[in-house]
């Protein structure tokens, strides 16, 4: 299921898990980003992508638990 075809207000859990996995993967890379010698434009793109990925989780009521590194529903 793509995000474009998801009904408003609901994204399939498989997609949310994939987003969480992408965030974890990118965060692993950004821990040593200096080694990659990326330019300013690439760094801006990376920052934008991370904001968009987090927005997908947050607008659907999820976060990544920092203790367990797992997807967790946010209680209102």
C-alpha positions in Angstrom: 0.0 0.0 0.0 1.5 3.3 -1.0 1.0 6.5 1.0 -0.7 8.1 -1.9 -3.4 5.5 -2.0 -3.9 5.2 1.8 -7.3 6.5 3.1 -7.1 9.8 5.0 -6.4 9.3 8.6 -5.2 5.8 8.3 -2.0 4.2 7.1 -1.5 0.5 7.1 0.7 -0.8 10.0 3.1 -2.4 7.5 3.8 1.1 6.1 4.3 2.5 9.5 6.7 -0.2 10.4 8.6 0.4 7.2 8.8 4.2 8.0 10.1 3.4 11.5 12.7 1.1 9.9 13.7 3.8 7.5 14.2 6.3 10.3 16.3 3.8 12.3 18.5 3.1 9.2 19.0 6.8 8.4 19.8 7.5 12.1 22.5 4.8 11.9 24.0 6.6 9.0 23.7 10.1 10.4 25.7 9.0 13.5 28.8 9.0 11.2 27.7 11.4 8.5 31.1 13.1 8.4 32.6 10.0 6.9 30.3 10.3 3.9 31.5 13.8 3.0 28.1 15.0 1.7 27.4 18.5 0.6 25.1 21.1 2.0 22.3 20.2 -0.4 22.5 16.5 0.4 22.4 17.4 4.1 19.3 19.5 3.6 17.6 16.7 1.7 18.4 14.2 4.5 17.0 16.6 7.1 13.9 17.1 5.0 13.4 13.4 4.5 13.7 12.8 8.3 11.1 15.4 9.0 8.7 13.9 6.6 9.2 10.4 7.9 8.7 11.5 11.5 5.6 13.4 10.4 4.1 10.2 9.0 4.5 8.5 12.3 3.3 11.4 14.4 0.2 12.2 12.4 -0.8 8.6 12.8 -0.2 8.6 16.6 3.0 6.7 16.8 6.6 7.3 17.9 9.7 5.2 18.2 10.4 4.2 21.8 14.0 5.2 22.6 14.4 2.4 25.2 13.3 -0.5 23.0 13.8 1.1 19.6 10.3 -0.1 18.6 7.3 1.5 17.1 4.9 2.6 19.9 1.4 4.1 20.0 1.4 7.5 21.7 -1.2 7.8 24.3 -3.2 11.1 24.1 
